[in-house]
Amino acid sequence: MNDYSADVAVVGLGPAGRAVAHRCAEAGLDVLVLDPHPARTWTPTYSAWADELPSWLPAEAVASTAQKPAVWTDHHRIIDRSYCVLHTPKLQATLSLDRVRVLAGAAVDVTGSRVTTTDGTTIDALHVVDARGTLDSRDLAQQTAFGIVVERDRAEPILEGSDAWFMDWRTDNGARPGEAPSFLYAVALDDDRILLEETCLVGRPALDLAVLRKRLHHRLANRNVKPNGQEDVERVRFSVEPPPRSLLHTGRSGPVLFGSRSNLMHPATGYSVAASLASADVLVDRFRDGDRPRRRRALNIWTVQKLRNLGLRTALALEPEMVPQFFSSFFSLPVELQRSYLSGHDDALGTMTAMLRMFPTLPSSARLAIARTIVHRTSRS
Ligand SMILES: Cc1cc2nc3c(=O)[nH]c(=O)nc-3n(C[C@H](O)[C@H](O)[C@H](O)COP(=O)(O)OP(=O)(O)OC[C@H]3O[C@@H](n4cnc5c(N)ncnc54)[C@H](O)[C@@H]3O)c2cc1C
């Protein structure tokens, strides 16, 4: 049994853990990381709004940028906000661990000052970051998607002149009325390749990948694109909620929760990577300079989390045919408010304003569903 000590111990080497380990080491802190498979190569396609990415991230970590991505809700719209697909191998390489001590192993107990692994090894640290991701549990709300990668010229009938489809909710995917909806997501992986992905934004349970595959093929056939079976495939399933609080060590004696294990995961959209990259330096300042999270900021983060959870419950409660109308209202908001809601994890005022501005523009059935969600929640608490 070996025992270790460090300024900062990071548990979990996904994008969140790796970002914080890398940035802490760059700032001169003594960092030790633990993961069962520290050399695992990342394969998912990670995307983000360009304005969410931290300035230290080199341009080469971005594989493609859609300057004006499109959405189709009840009609075609352009979103005036750049959207990036990250270059996964270069992102991983950028977050280098050259100055970090790396241990292979799994944590069984993680407190604010000590990590214990399955073989009894202990790591004592001034600061412990728990970035073990969330759980793959069907009890949690999940996002699912099935995608294929095609050459750009084959994807032209799908892109219809757009840089990217952030969401295309048209119903030419063969879903029957009343079935849970899914949308088409289409982004460039580079100059030559386009990812076409049928996505279930959120469900408890989320749509099965076999259903999404069938819908994707149906949609593509309707738009004169015929997969040849040789395309690379992306399968997506992840929980959009952190593990239940009962399974987390929280409070003063607990570790710092980070990444998708924390409130950096947006439960109504499933995005966390850019927020984790951008928040890594907040932890660097806290660990290096002893900066404490300000009470007002902590309150803002807490409030945003409550509002986002309401957004998740609303998304889960909406009747399928209301979903495109809901997004039509959302994308009618000024882009700054869209940004506040999608990206402002400490922007309580902006998040609340976005939700309040949207509410009266929704159809009455959607307003009723939201009101029911609030009443149901209030009566349970
Ligand atoms: C295919 C796919 C595409 C996605 N696309 C996007 C996207 O475009 N944009 C976006 O923002 N999000 C996306 N997500 C969602 C989410 O942001 C990712 O899941 C992201 O990887 C979360 O990062 P993380 O570092 O918080 O957790 P993870 O990536 O889950 O990393 C957790 C790490 O902890 C390690 N670990 C687990 N248990 C232990 C233990 N006991 N001890 C030590 N280490 C442990 C794991 O080995 C793993 O390396 C996508 C997810 C998938 C699956």
The ligand as an ORCA input file, in Angstrom:
! r2SCAN-3c Opt
* xyz 0 1
  C     -21.091     10.835    -26.899
  C     -21.275     12.030    -25.978
  C     -21.302     13.301    -26.512
  C     -21.437     14.418    -25.676
  N     -21.435     15.664    -26.225
  C     -21.408     16.747    -25.426
  C     -21.262     18.043    -25.970
  O     -21.249     18.213    -27.184
  N     -21.144     19.096    -25.136
  C     -21.185     18.934    -23.791
  O     -21.037     19.915    -23.055
  N     -21.389     17.728    -23.242
  C     -21.485     16.627    -24.012
  N     -21.638     15.386    -23.453
  C     -22.010     15.288    -22.044
  C     -20.927     15.519    -20.986
  O     -20.495     16.822    -20.972
  C     -19.807     14.536    -21.101
  O     -20.343     13.310    -20.637
  C     -18.483     14.857    -20.370
  O     -17.594     13.800    -20.638
  C     -18.583     15.056    -18.878
  O     -17.279     15.318    -18.400
  P     -16.791     15.004    -16.914
  O     -15.316     15.167    -16.910
  O     -17.611     15.773    -15.960
  O     -17.156     13.449    -16.662
  P     -16.691     12.157    -17.434
  O     -16.283     12.466    -18.818
  O     -17.785     11.169    -17.228
  O     -15.389     11.684    -16.660
  C     -15.433     11.073    -15.400
  C     -14.106     10.387    -15.156
  O     -14.112      9.878    -13.818
  C     -13.522      8.598    -13.825
  N     -14.021      7.844    -12.672
  C     -15.244      7.309    -12.493
  N     -15.322      6.682    -11.319
  C     -14.114      6.839    -10.733
  C     -13.562      6.407     -9.490
  N     -14.293      5.691     -8.594
  N     -12.301      6.761     -9.174
  C     -11.563      7.489    -10.052
  N     -12.020      7.930    -11.240
  C     -13.281      7.589    -11.574
  C     -13.940      7.984    -15.162
  O     -13.031      6.936    -15.552
  C     -13.847      9.189    -16.084
  O     -12.586      9.301    -16.691
  C     -21.550     14.245    -24.261
  C     -21.553     12.947    -23.741
  C     -21.415     11.865    -24.571
  C     -21.415     10.480    -23.960
*
